Amino acid sequence: MMLSSDDFSPSLLQTKAQSARGMVVVLNGFPGAGKLTILQQAKALLPPDKTRLLDNHLIIDPVQALFPDRSDEHHRLRRCIRKPVFDQVRELAQKGYIILMTACLAEDEDGVLHEHLDIVRGTDVPLLWINAQCDLPELERRVGSPERHQGSKTKLTDLDVLKKLVSENRLIEPHEGGDGSIKLVVETIDISGSVEESVTLVMKLIVTSGGVEII
């Protein structure tokens, strides 16, 4: 079932979370969906001393600067950077931190997905994987916004590339694998509405998945 703006609870945005428990939250969506903005605002509602936010562009951008052609060297370097970073995410989550992460993974990216799943594999830390769906017209509007074009990150701004990407791909949906080594929760939300609506949907999932208690 996909959560949408009909599930919006404004009161959640007026609360503060306490008693954080270790959890990894991955917000997965196509470029321009607003993943970072949503998680930045969600982070402000979570315990500041026990919450960290990792944007996938922190890994992508330095690699893109060196290998802009998405060559084998490009992907190899990204894997090399992800390994120590994800190792630290695993360590912090086991110490009770909530780690918020952005991702843009389609169905053919099983290898990178498994790197994310390995963060919690063999631990008691739950992984909340949220696929963020957005209507194409709204996605186009966000990708074409002046703020995105003026940003310093290597974000997609070509509408033709976006349309091709969305038409030819589906967001990946993780599965546990049946061996019990991963505590995985997979949800889908509609983020075509306002940022506030999207934030409250994410917060609702974090709360119901046991990541925090709400005052």
C-alpha positions, 0 to 999 in steps of 0.5 A, a space after each residue: 500500500 502506498 501512503 499519500 497526502 490523504 495520510 497527512 497528519 499535520 500534528 506530527 510536524 508540531 512534535 519532537 521525537 525522543 528516545 531514538 533507537 538505532 535505525 537506517 532509513 533510505 529514501 529512494 527516488 528518481 532525481 528531482 523528487 526532493 529526497 534531500 529536502 524531505 530528509 533535512 526537515 525530518 532530521 529537524 524533528 529527530 533527536 539532534 545528538 542521535 541523528 545523521 543524514 547522508 546524501 548520496 551526492 556526497 559520494 557521487 559528486 567527487 567521483 563525477 568530477 574525476 570520471 564524468 563518463 560513468 565508466 568502469 573507473 567511475 563505478 569502481 571508485 564509487 564502490 571504494 568510497 561507499 565501503 568505509 562510509 557504509 561501515 561507519 553507518 553500520 557502526 553508528 546505527 548499532 550505537 543507537 543512531 538514526 541514519 537518514 540516507 538518500 538513494 536513486 536505485 532502479 531495478 537493475 542495481 542489485 549490487 548497490 542495493 545489497 551494499 545498503 542491505 549489508 549495512 544492517 545484515 546480521 544486526 538487530 538494526 532495522 532498515 526502513 526502505 522507502 520508495 518515493 513516487 512522484 507524478 511525472 509533471 511534478 517531477 519535471 517541475 522540480 527538476 526544471 526549477 531555477 534553484 536546482 539549476 543554480 546548485 553546485 551538486 551534479 544533479 540531473 537538470 535535463 528534462 529529456 534525460 529525466 523522461 527517458 529515465 522514468 519511462 525505462 526504469 522502476 524503483 528497486 524493491 528490496 526483499 529480505 531473502 528469507 534467511 532472517 539476517 536482515 530486519 527490513 521494512 519496505 514502504 512506498 509513499 507518494 511525494 507529489 504533494 507539499 514537502 510538509 506532507 512528505 515529511 509527515 509521511 516519512 516521520 509516520 513510517 519512522 515512528 511506526 517502525 520503532 525508530 523513535 518515540 514521540 513526545 
